[in-house]
Amino acid sequence: MTRGLVLFEDGRWPDLSPLTDLLPVPALAFGASDLASRWRHAVDAPLLSIEARPGAMGVWREAPAPAPSRPGEVEEVLAVNAAVLPGPWLAATAQVPAPALFVCGDRLVAARLGAAAAAPGLGRGDGFAAFLAGLGLPRHPVDARLIAWPWQVVEWNPEAIADDLARVRGAMRGEVHPLAAVYEPERVTVEPGARVDAYAVLDAREGQIHIGADAVVRSHTMVVGPCAVGAGTHLLGGAVGRSTLGPGCRIAGEVDECVWQGWANKRHHGFVGHSLVGAWANLGALTTTSDLKNNYGTVRVHAARREVDSGLVKLGSLIGGGVKTGIGTLLPTGAVIGTGSHLFGGGRYAPKHLPAFSWWDGERLGEYQLENFLATARIAMRRRGTELSPGDETALRALFDATAGERRRG
């Protein structure tokens, strides 16, 4: 039987804010790629559709195109919640006769159903999950790992990088200087067009390393695996380890166990650990995250409009897309910095939670005027040969309006 794959996001996407403020769940960086790519590798079936918020899909430039198929060619659809990770539970679904829904706790994980039954739901975007739930299909519990909170991306990412890169045999196809130190080169991949300069160190003894096409690893940079460096990312000195970076980032200083969505800057020294950094963020010189409390207690985080205990002893900051920090910015343990915020109160700890489009000067909290933000975004993107698209602007304006009340409450 020929089957096709449908990825969808359910109504719990706001719980992953600020990661999902602008991007759909399938676009989130994780492991050596993103959640959508992870599922495309896990399931041997053509991708028929990604069902998510239309505005968020309009921002995701790298969204994979659905595979063309002729009417009647696909007989069965496997629909999967993009926040769920592939695992042993997936094989168990094949033992259950279709049609069927698979649930984990109160979350819809996946569904198997005929292509004709699935067809009316395609194109509904973020309404697809409700469409599936309303079909009245038999429900079967499965033990699946599901990304319910943004800090789980940080917690599970090193393992995900290792799993993704385990399928790749090391190869030095790019330019690696003879004076670069490469530990366990059979576990290191340097893609064509990439460059590793003299006195750089690639240390794969603890995990594989992947350097993407056209990436640059400058002298006096140490990369510790498992680590995935995206295409076109430049590492400009310092120590980077156990992280997902890129594409198109510029990073220096110390970065440990982080996920960078892409196109973000940290060109100077400062420590960023156990953190998430959204697309087009710019962290000024000596911006530093705290990722460990003095009492070694678990870190509480503002999520889903309340304080939630992450259960993690080490957790840095969750930084939304387009955030700008001035020099010397200090971010407290478990900080959540909303999309589009501007911080320039160097030398003082920023508030632990800032709503989207906040303006913080070290003493006062205000609102970053949207037109000023958009003007700066256009300049920043043009510097990388990219334009702020109509879809970007529409999504940003919608987010600004949706978060106005939260900013007023302060």
C-alpha positions as CSV (number, residue, x, y, z in Angstrom):
1,M,0.0,0.0,0.0
2,T,1.3,3.4,-1.0
3,R,1.2,6.0,1.8
4,G,1.9,9.7,2.2
5,L,3.1,11.8,5.1
6,V,1.2,14.9,6.5
7,L,2.8,17.0,9.3
8,F,0.7,19.2,11.4
9,E,0.9,21.5,14.4
10,D,-1.8,21.3,17.1
11,G,-3.4,24.0,19.2
12,R,-0.6,23.9,21.8
13,W,1.9,25.7,19.7
14,P,1.7,28.8,22.0
15,D,3.3,26.8,24.7
16,L,6.5,26.8,22.6
17,S,6.7,30.6,22.5
18,P,8.9,32.5,21.7
19,L,10.1,29.9,19.3
20,T,6.7,29.7,17.6
21,D,5.8,33.4,17.7
22,L,6.6,33.6,14.0
23,L,7.5,30.1,12.9
24,P,5.4,26.9,12.6
25,V,6.4,24.0,14.8
26,P,7.8,21.9,11.9
27,A,10.4,24.7,11.2
28,L,12.0,24.6,14.6
29,A,15.7,23.8,14.6
30,F,16.5,20.5,16.3
31,G,19.3,18.1,16.0
32,A,21.2,18.4,12.7
33,S,18.2,20.0,10.9
34,D,14.6,20.8,11.9
35,L,11.6,18.9,13.1
36,A,10.1,18.6,9.6
37,S,13.3,17.1,8.2
38,R,13.5,14.7,11.1
39,W,10.2,13.2,10.2
40,R,11.0,13.1,6.5
41,H,14.0,10.9,7.3
42,A,12.0,8.8,9.8
43,V,9.1,7.9,7.4
44,D,9.7,6.4,4.0
45,A,6.8,8.2,2.3
46,P,6.3,11.3,0.2
47,L,5.4,14.5,2.1
48,L,1.9,15.4,1.0
49,S,1.4,18.6,3.1
50,I,2.4,20.6,6.1
51,E,-0.7,21.8,8.0
52,A,0.1,24.8,10.2
53,R,-0.8,28.5,10.7
54,P,-0.8,30.2,7.3
55,G,1.0,33.3,8.6
56,A,3.8,31.2,10.2
57,M,4.1,29.1,7.0
58,G,4.5,32.4,5.1
59,V,7.6,33.3,7.2
60,W,9.3,29.8,6.8
61,R,11.3,30.3,3.6
62,E,12.9,26.9,3.8
63,A,9.6,25.0,3.9
64,P,9.9,21.8,1.9
65,A,7.6,21.6,-1.1
66,P,5.0,18.8,-1.1
67,A,5.8,15.8,-3.3
68,P,3.7,15.8,-6.5
69,S,1.3,12.8,-6.6
70,R,-1.4,11.7,-9.0
71,P,-5.0,11.2,-7.9
72,G,-5.4,7.7,-6.4
73,E,-1.6,7.2,-6.1
74,V,-1.6,7.5,-2.3
75,E,-3.9,5.1,-0.6
76,E,-3.1,5.8,3.1
77,V,-2.0,8.9,5.0
78,L,0.1,9.0,8.1
79,A,-0.5,12.3,9.8
80,V,1.9,13.2,12.5
81,N,2.0,16.0,15.1
82,A,5.3,17.8,14.3
83,A,6.0,18.4,18.0
84,V,6.3,14.6,18.5
85,L,9.7,12.9,18.0
86,P,10.1,9.7,16.1
87,G,10.7,6.6,18.2
88,P,9.7,3.0,18.9
89,W,6.1,4.0,19.2
90,L,6.0,4.7,15.4
91,A,6.6,1.0,14.6
92,A,3.8,0.0,17.0
93,T,1.3,2.1,15.0
94,A,1.8,-0.2,12.0
95,Q,0.3,-3.1,14.1
96,V,-3.0,-1.3,14.6
97,P,-5.6,-1.5,11.8
98,A,-6.4,1.8,10.1
99,P,-8.2,4.1,10.5
100,A,-6.9,5.0,14.0
101,L,-5.8,7.9,16.1
102,F,-2.8,7.7,18.4
103,V,-2.6,9.8,21.6
104,C,-0.2,10.5,24.3
105,G,-1.9,11.8,27.4
106,D,-4.2,14.6,26.2
107,R,-2.2,15.2,23.0
108,L,-3.0,13.9,19.5
109,V,0.2,12.3,18.3
110,A,-0.7,10.8,14.9
111,A,-3.3,9.3,12.7
112,R,-3.6,6.6,10.1
113,L,-6.4,6.9,7.7
114,G,-7.4,6.5,4.1
115,A,-6.3,9.2,1.6
116,A,-9.9,9.9,0.7
117,A,-10.8,10.5,4.4
118,A,-7.8,12.8,4.9
119,A,-8.4,14.8,1.8
120,P,-11.1,17.2,3.2
121,G,-8.7,18.2,6.0
122,L,-5.8,19.2,3.8
123,G,-5.4,22.9,3.4
124,R,-7.0,23.7,6.7
125,G,-3.7,24.7,8.2
126,D,-3.9,24.9,12.0
127,G,-7.4,23.5,11.8
128,F,-6.2,20.1,10.6
129,A,-5.7,18.7,14.2
130,A,-9.3,19.5,15.1
131,F,-10.4,17.9,11.8
132,L,-8.7,14.7,12.7
133,A,-10.0,14.7,16.3
134,G,-13.5,15.2,14.9
135,L,-13.5,12.1,12.7
136,G,-14.4,9.8,15.6
137,L,-11.6,7.4,14.8
138,P,-10.6,4.7,17.4
139,R,-8.0,6.0,19.8
140,H,-4.9,4.1,20.9
141,P,-2.5,5.3,23.5
142,V,1.2,5.4,22.7
143,D,4.3,6.2,24.7
144,A,5.8,9.0,22.6
145,R,8.3,11.8,23.4
146,L,6.7,15.1,22.6
147,I,8.2,18.6,22.8
148,A,5.7,20.3,25.0
149,W,7.9,23.1,26.3
150,P,10.7,25.1,24.7
151,W,13.4,24.1,27.2
152,Q,12.9,20.4,26.1
153,V,14.5,21.5,22.8
154,V,17.6,22.4,24.7
155,E,17.5,19.3,26.9
156,W,17.1,16.8,24.1
157,N,19.1,18.5,21.4
158,P,22.6,17.0,22.0
159,E,21.1,13.5,21.8
160,A,19.2,14.5,18.6
161,I,22.4,15.8,17.0
162,A,24.1,12.5,17.8
163,D,21.2,10.5,16.4
164,D,21.1,12.5,13.2
165,L,24.8,12.5,12.5
166,A,25.1,8.7,13.3
167,R,23.8,8.1,9.8
168,V,26.7,10.2,8.2
169,R,30.2,8.9,7.8
170,G,32.8,11.6,8.2
171,A,34.3,13.2,5.1
172,M,36.6,16.2,4.5
173,R,35.2,17.5,1.3
174,G,35.8,21.1,2.2
175,E,39.1,23.0,2.9
176,V,40.7,21.9,6.1
177,H,44.1,23.6,6.8
178,P,46.9,21.2,7.6
179,L,47.5,23.1,10.9
180,A,43.9,22.6,12.1
181,A,43.6,19.9,14.8
182,V,41.0,17.3,14.1
183,Y,40.3,14.6,16.7
184,E,38.7,11.4,15.3
185,P,38.4,12.7,11.7
186,E,36.2,9.7,10.8
187,R,33.5,11.4,12.9
188,V,33.9,14.8,11.3
189,T,32.2,16.0,8.1
190,V,33.2,19.2,6.4
191,E,30.9,19.9,3.4
192,P,32.1,21.3,0.1
193,G,32.8,25.1,0.2
194,A,33.4,25.0,3.9
195,R,36.7,26.2,5.4
196,V,38.5,25.3,8.6
197,D,41.5,27.6,9.2
198,A,44.9,26.9,10.8
199,Y,44.8,26.4,14.6
200,A,41.1,25.7,14.7
201,V,40.2,22.5,16.7
202,L,37.5,20.0,15.7
203,D,37.1,17.7,18.7
204,A,34.8,14.8,17.9
205,R,35.8,12.5,20.7
206,E,32.5,13.0,22.5
207,G,30.3,13.2,19.4
208,Q,30.2,13.8,15.7
209,I,30.7,17.2,14.1
210,H,29.1,18.4,10.9
211,I,30.3,21.6,9.2
212,G,27.8,22.7,6.6
213,A,28.5,24.0,3.1
214,D,30.2,27.4,2.9
215,A,30.6,27.6,6.7
216,V,33.9,29.0,8.1
217,V,35.7,28.0,11.2
218,R,38.3,30.6,11.9
219,S,41.6,30.2,13.7
220,H,41.4,29.8,17.5
221,T,37.9,28.3,17.4
222,M,37.3,25.0,19.2
223,V,34.3,23.0,18.1
224,V,33.2,20.1,20.4
225,G,30.8,17.4,19.3
226,P,28.1,16.5,19.0
227,C,27.7,19.7,17.0
228,A,25.9,20.7,13.8
229,V,27.1,23.9,12.1
230,G,24.7,25.2,9.5
231,A,25.5,26.2,5.9
232,G,27.1,29.6,5.7
233,T,27.6,30.0,9.4
234,H,30.9,31.6,10.6
235,L,32.6,30.6,13.8
236,L,34.9,33.5,14.7
237,G,36.9,32.3,17.7
238,G,36.1,30.8,21.1
239,A,34.6,27.5,22.1
240,V,31.4,26.0,20.7
241,G,30.0,22.7,21.7
242,R,27.0,20.3,21.8
243,S,24.9,22.8,19.8
244,T,22.9,23.3,16.7
245,L,23.9,26.5,14.8
246,G,22.6,28.1,11.7
247,P,22.3,28.5,8.9
248,G,23.9,31.9,8.3
249,C,25.0,32.7,11.9
250,R,28.0,34.7,13.0
251,I,29.2,33.4,16.4
252,A,32.2,34.1,18.6
253,G,32.9,33.5,22.3
254,E,31.6,30.6,24.4
255,V,28.4,28.7,23.3
256,D,27.4,25.5,25.0
257,E,24.4,23.2,24.5
258,C,22.4,25.8,22.5
259,V,20.0,25.9,19.5
260,W,20.3,28.8,17.2
261,Q,17.5,29.0,14.7
262,G,19.6,30.7,12.0
263,W,20.8,34.1,10.7
264,A,21.6,35.3,14.2
265,N,24.7,37.2,15.4
266,K,27.0,36.9,18.3
267,R,30.3,38.3,16.9
268,H,32.0,39.0,20.2
269,H,32.9,37.3,23.5
270,G,30.3,36.4,26.1
271,F,28.8,33.2,27.3
272,V,25.6,31.7,26.0
273,G,24.7,28.3,27.5
274,H,21.8,26.0,27.5
275,S,19.8,28.5,25.5
276,L,17.6,29.0,22.5
277,V,18.3,31.9,20.1
278,G,15.7,32.9,17.5
279,A,16.3,33.9,13.9
280,W,17.8,37.3,13.2
281,A,18.7,38.0,16.8
282,N,21.8,40.0,17.5
283,L,23.6,39.7,20.8
284,G,25.9,42.6,21.5
285,A,29.5,42.2,22.8
286,L,29.7,40.5,26.2
287,T,26.0,39.5,26.3
288,T,26.0,36.7,28.8
289,T,23.4,34.2,30.0
290,S,23.2,32.6,33.4
291,D,22.3,28.9,33.1
292,L,22.8,27.8,36.7
293,K,21.2,29.1,39.9
294,N,23.5,29.7,42.9
295,N,21.6,27.1,45.0
296,Y,21.6,24.5,42.1
297,G,17.8,24.4,42.2
298,T,15.6,23.7,39.2
299,V,14.9,26.6,36.9
300,R,11.4,28.2,36.7
301,V,10.3,29.7,33.4
302,H,7.5,31.9,32.3
303,A,5.5,29.8,29.9
304,A,1.8,29.5,28.9
305,R,1.1,32.7,30.9
306,R,2.4,31.2,34.2
307,E,5.6,30.2,36.0
308,V,6.5,26.6,35.2
309,D,9.2,24.5,36.8
310,S,11.4,23.2,34.0
311,G,12.8,20.5,36.1
312,L,16.2,21.4,34.7
313,V,19.2,22.5,36.9
314,K,20.9,24.1,33.8
315,L,18.8,26.4,31.6
316,G,19.8,29.7,30.1
317,S,17.6,32.0,28.1
318,L,14.8,31.6,25.5
319,I,15.5,34.4,23.1
320,G,12.9,35.2,20.4
321,G,13.5,36.2,16.8
322,G,14.8,39.6,16.0
323,V,15.9,40.4,19.6
324,K,18.7,42.9,19.9
325,T,20.9,43.2,23.0
326,G,23.4,46.0,23.7
327,I,26.9,45.4,25.0
328,G,27.2,43.9,28.5
329,T,23.6,42.6,28.6
330,L,23.1,40.1,31.4
331,L,20.3,37.6,31.1
332,P,19.1,35.7,34.2
333,T,18.6,32.0,34.5
334,G,15.5,30.9,32.7
335,A,14.9,34.3,31.0
336,V,12.3,34.6,28.3
337,I,13.0,37.5,25.9
338,G,10.0,38.0,23.6
339,T,10.3,38.3,19.9
340,G,11.4,41.7,18.6
341,S,12.6,43.0,22.0
342,H,15.5,45.5,22.3
343,L,17.6,45.5,25.5
344,F,20.4,47.9,26.1
345,G,20.8,48.2,29.9
346,G,24.3,46.7,30.0
347,G,25.8,45.7,33.4
348,R,22.4,45.0,35.0
349,Y,20.4,41.9,34.9
350,A,17.5,42.1,32.5
351,P,14.0,41.2,33.7
352,K,13.4,37.5,33.7
353,H,10.4,37.8,31.3
354,L,9.9,40.4,28.6
355,P,6.9,40.4,26.3
356,A,7.3,40.6,22.5
357,F,8.5,44.0,21.3
358,S,9.7,45.2,24.7
359,W,12.1,48.1,25.0
360,W,14.3,47.9,28.1
361,D,16.9,50.5,28.9
362,G,18.2,49.1,32.2
363,E,15.7,50.8,34.4
364,R,12.4,51.3,32.5
365,L,10.3,48.9,30.4
366,G,8.5,50.3,27.4
367,E,7.3,49.3,23.9
368,Y,9.6,49.0,20.9
369,Q,7.7,51.0,18.2
370,L,6.8,48.6,15.4
371,E,7.8,50.8,12.5
372,N,11.2,51.4,14.0
373,F,11.6,47.6,14.5
374,L,10.6,46.9,10.9
375,A,13.1,49.6,9.6
376,T,15.9,48.0,11.5
377,A,14.9,44.5,10.4
378,R,15.0,45.5,6.8
379,I,18.6,46.9,7.2
380,A,19.8,43.8,9.0
381,M,18.3,41.4,6.4
382,R,19.7,43.3,3.5
383,R,23.2,43.1,5.0
384,R,22.8,39.3,4.5
385,G,21.3,39.6,1.0
386,T,17.8,39.0,2.1
387,E,14.6,41.1,2.1
388,L,11.9,41.4,4.7
389,S,9.1,39.7,2.8
390,P,5.4,40.7,2.8
391,G,4.8,37.5,4.7
392,D,7.4,38.5,7.3
393,E,5.8,41.9,7.8
394,T,2.3,40.6,8.0
395,A,3.3,38.1,10.7
396,L,5.2,40.7,12.7
397,R,2.3,43.2,12.6
398,A,-0.1,40.4,13.7
399,L,2.2,39.5,16.6
400,F,2.7,43.1,17.7
401,D,-1.1,43.5,17.9
402,A,-1.7,40.2,19.6
403,T,0.9,41.0,22.4
404,A,-0.1,44.6,23.0
405,G,-2.1,43.7,26.1
406,E,0.8,41.8,27.6
407,R,3.1,44.7,27.2
408,R,0.6,47.1,28.8
409,R,0.4,44.8,31.8
410,G,4.2,44.9,31.9
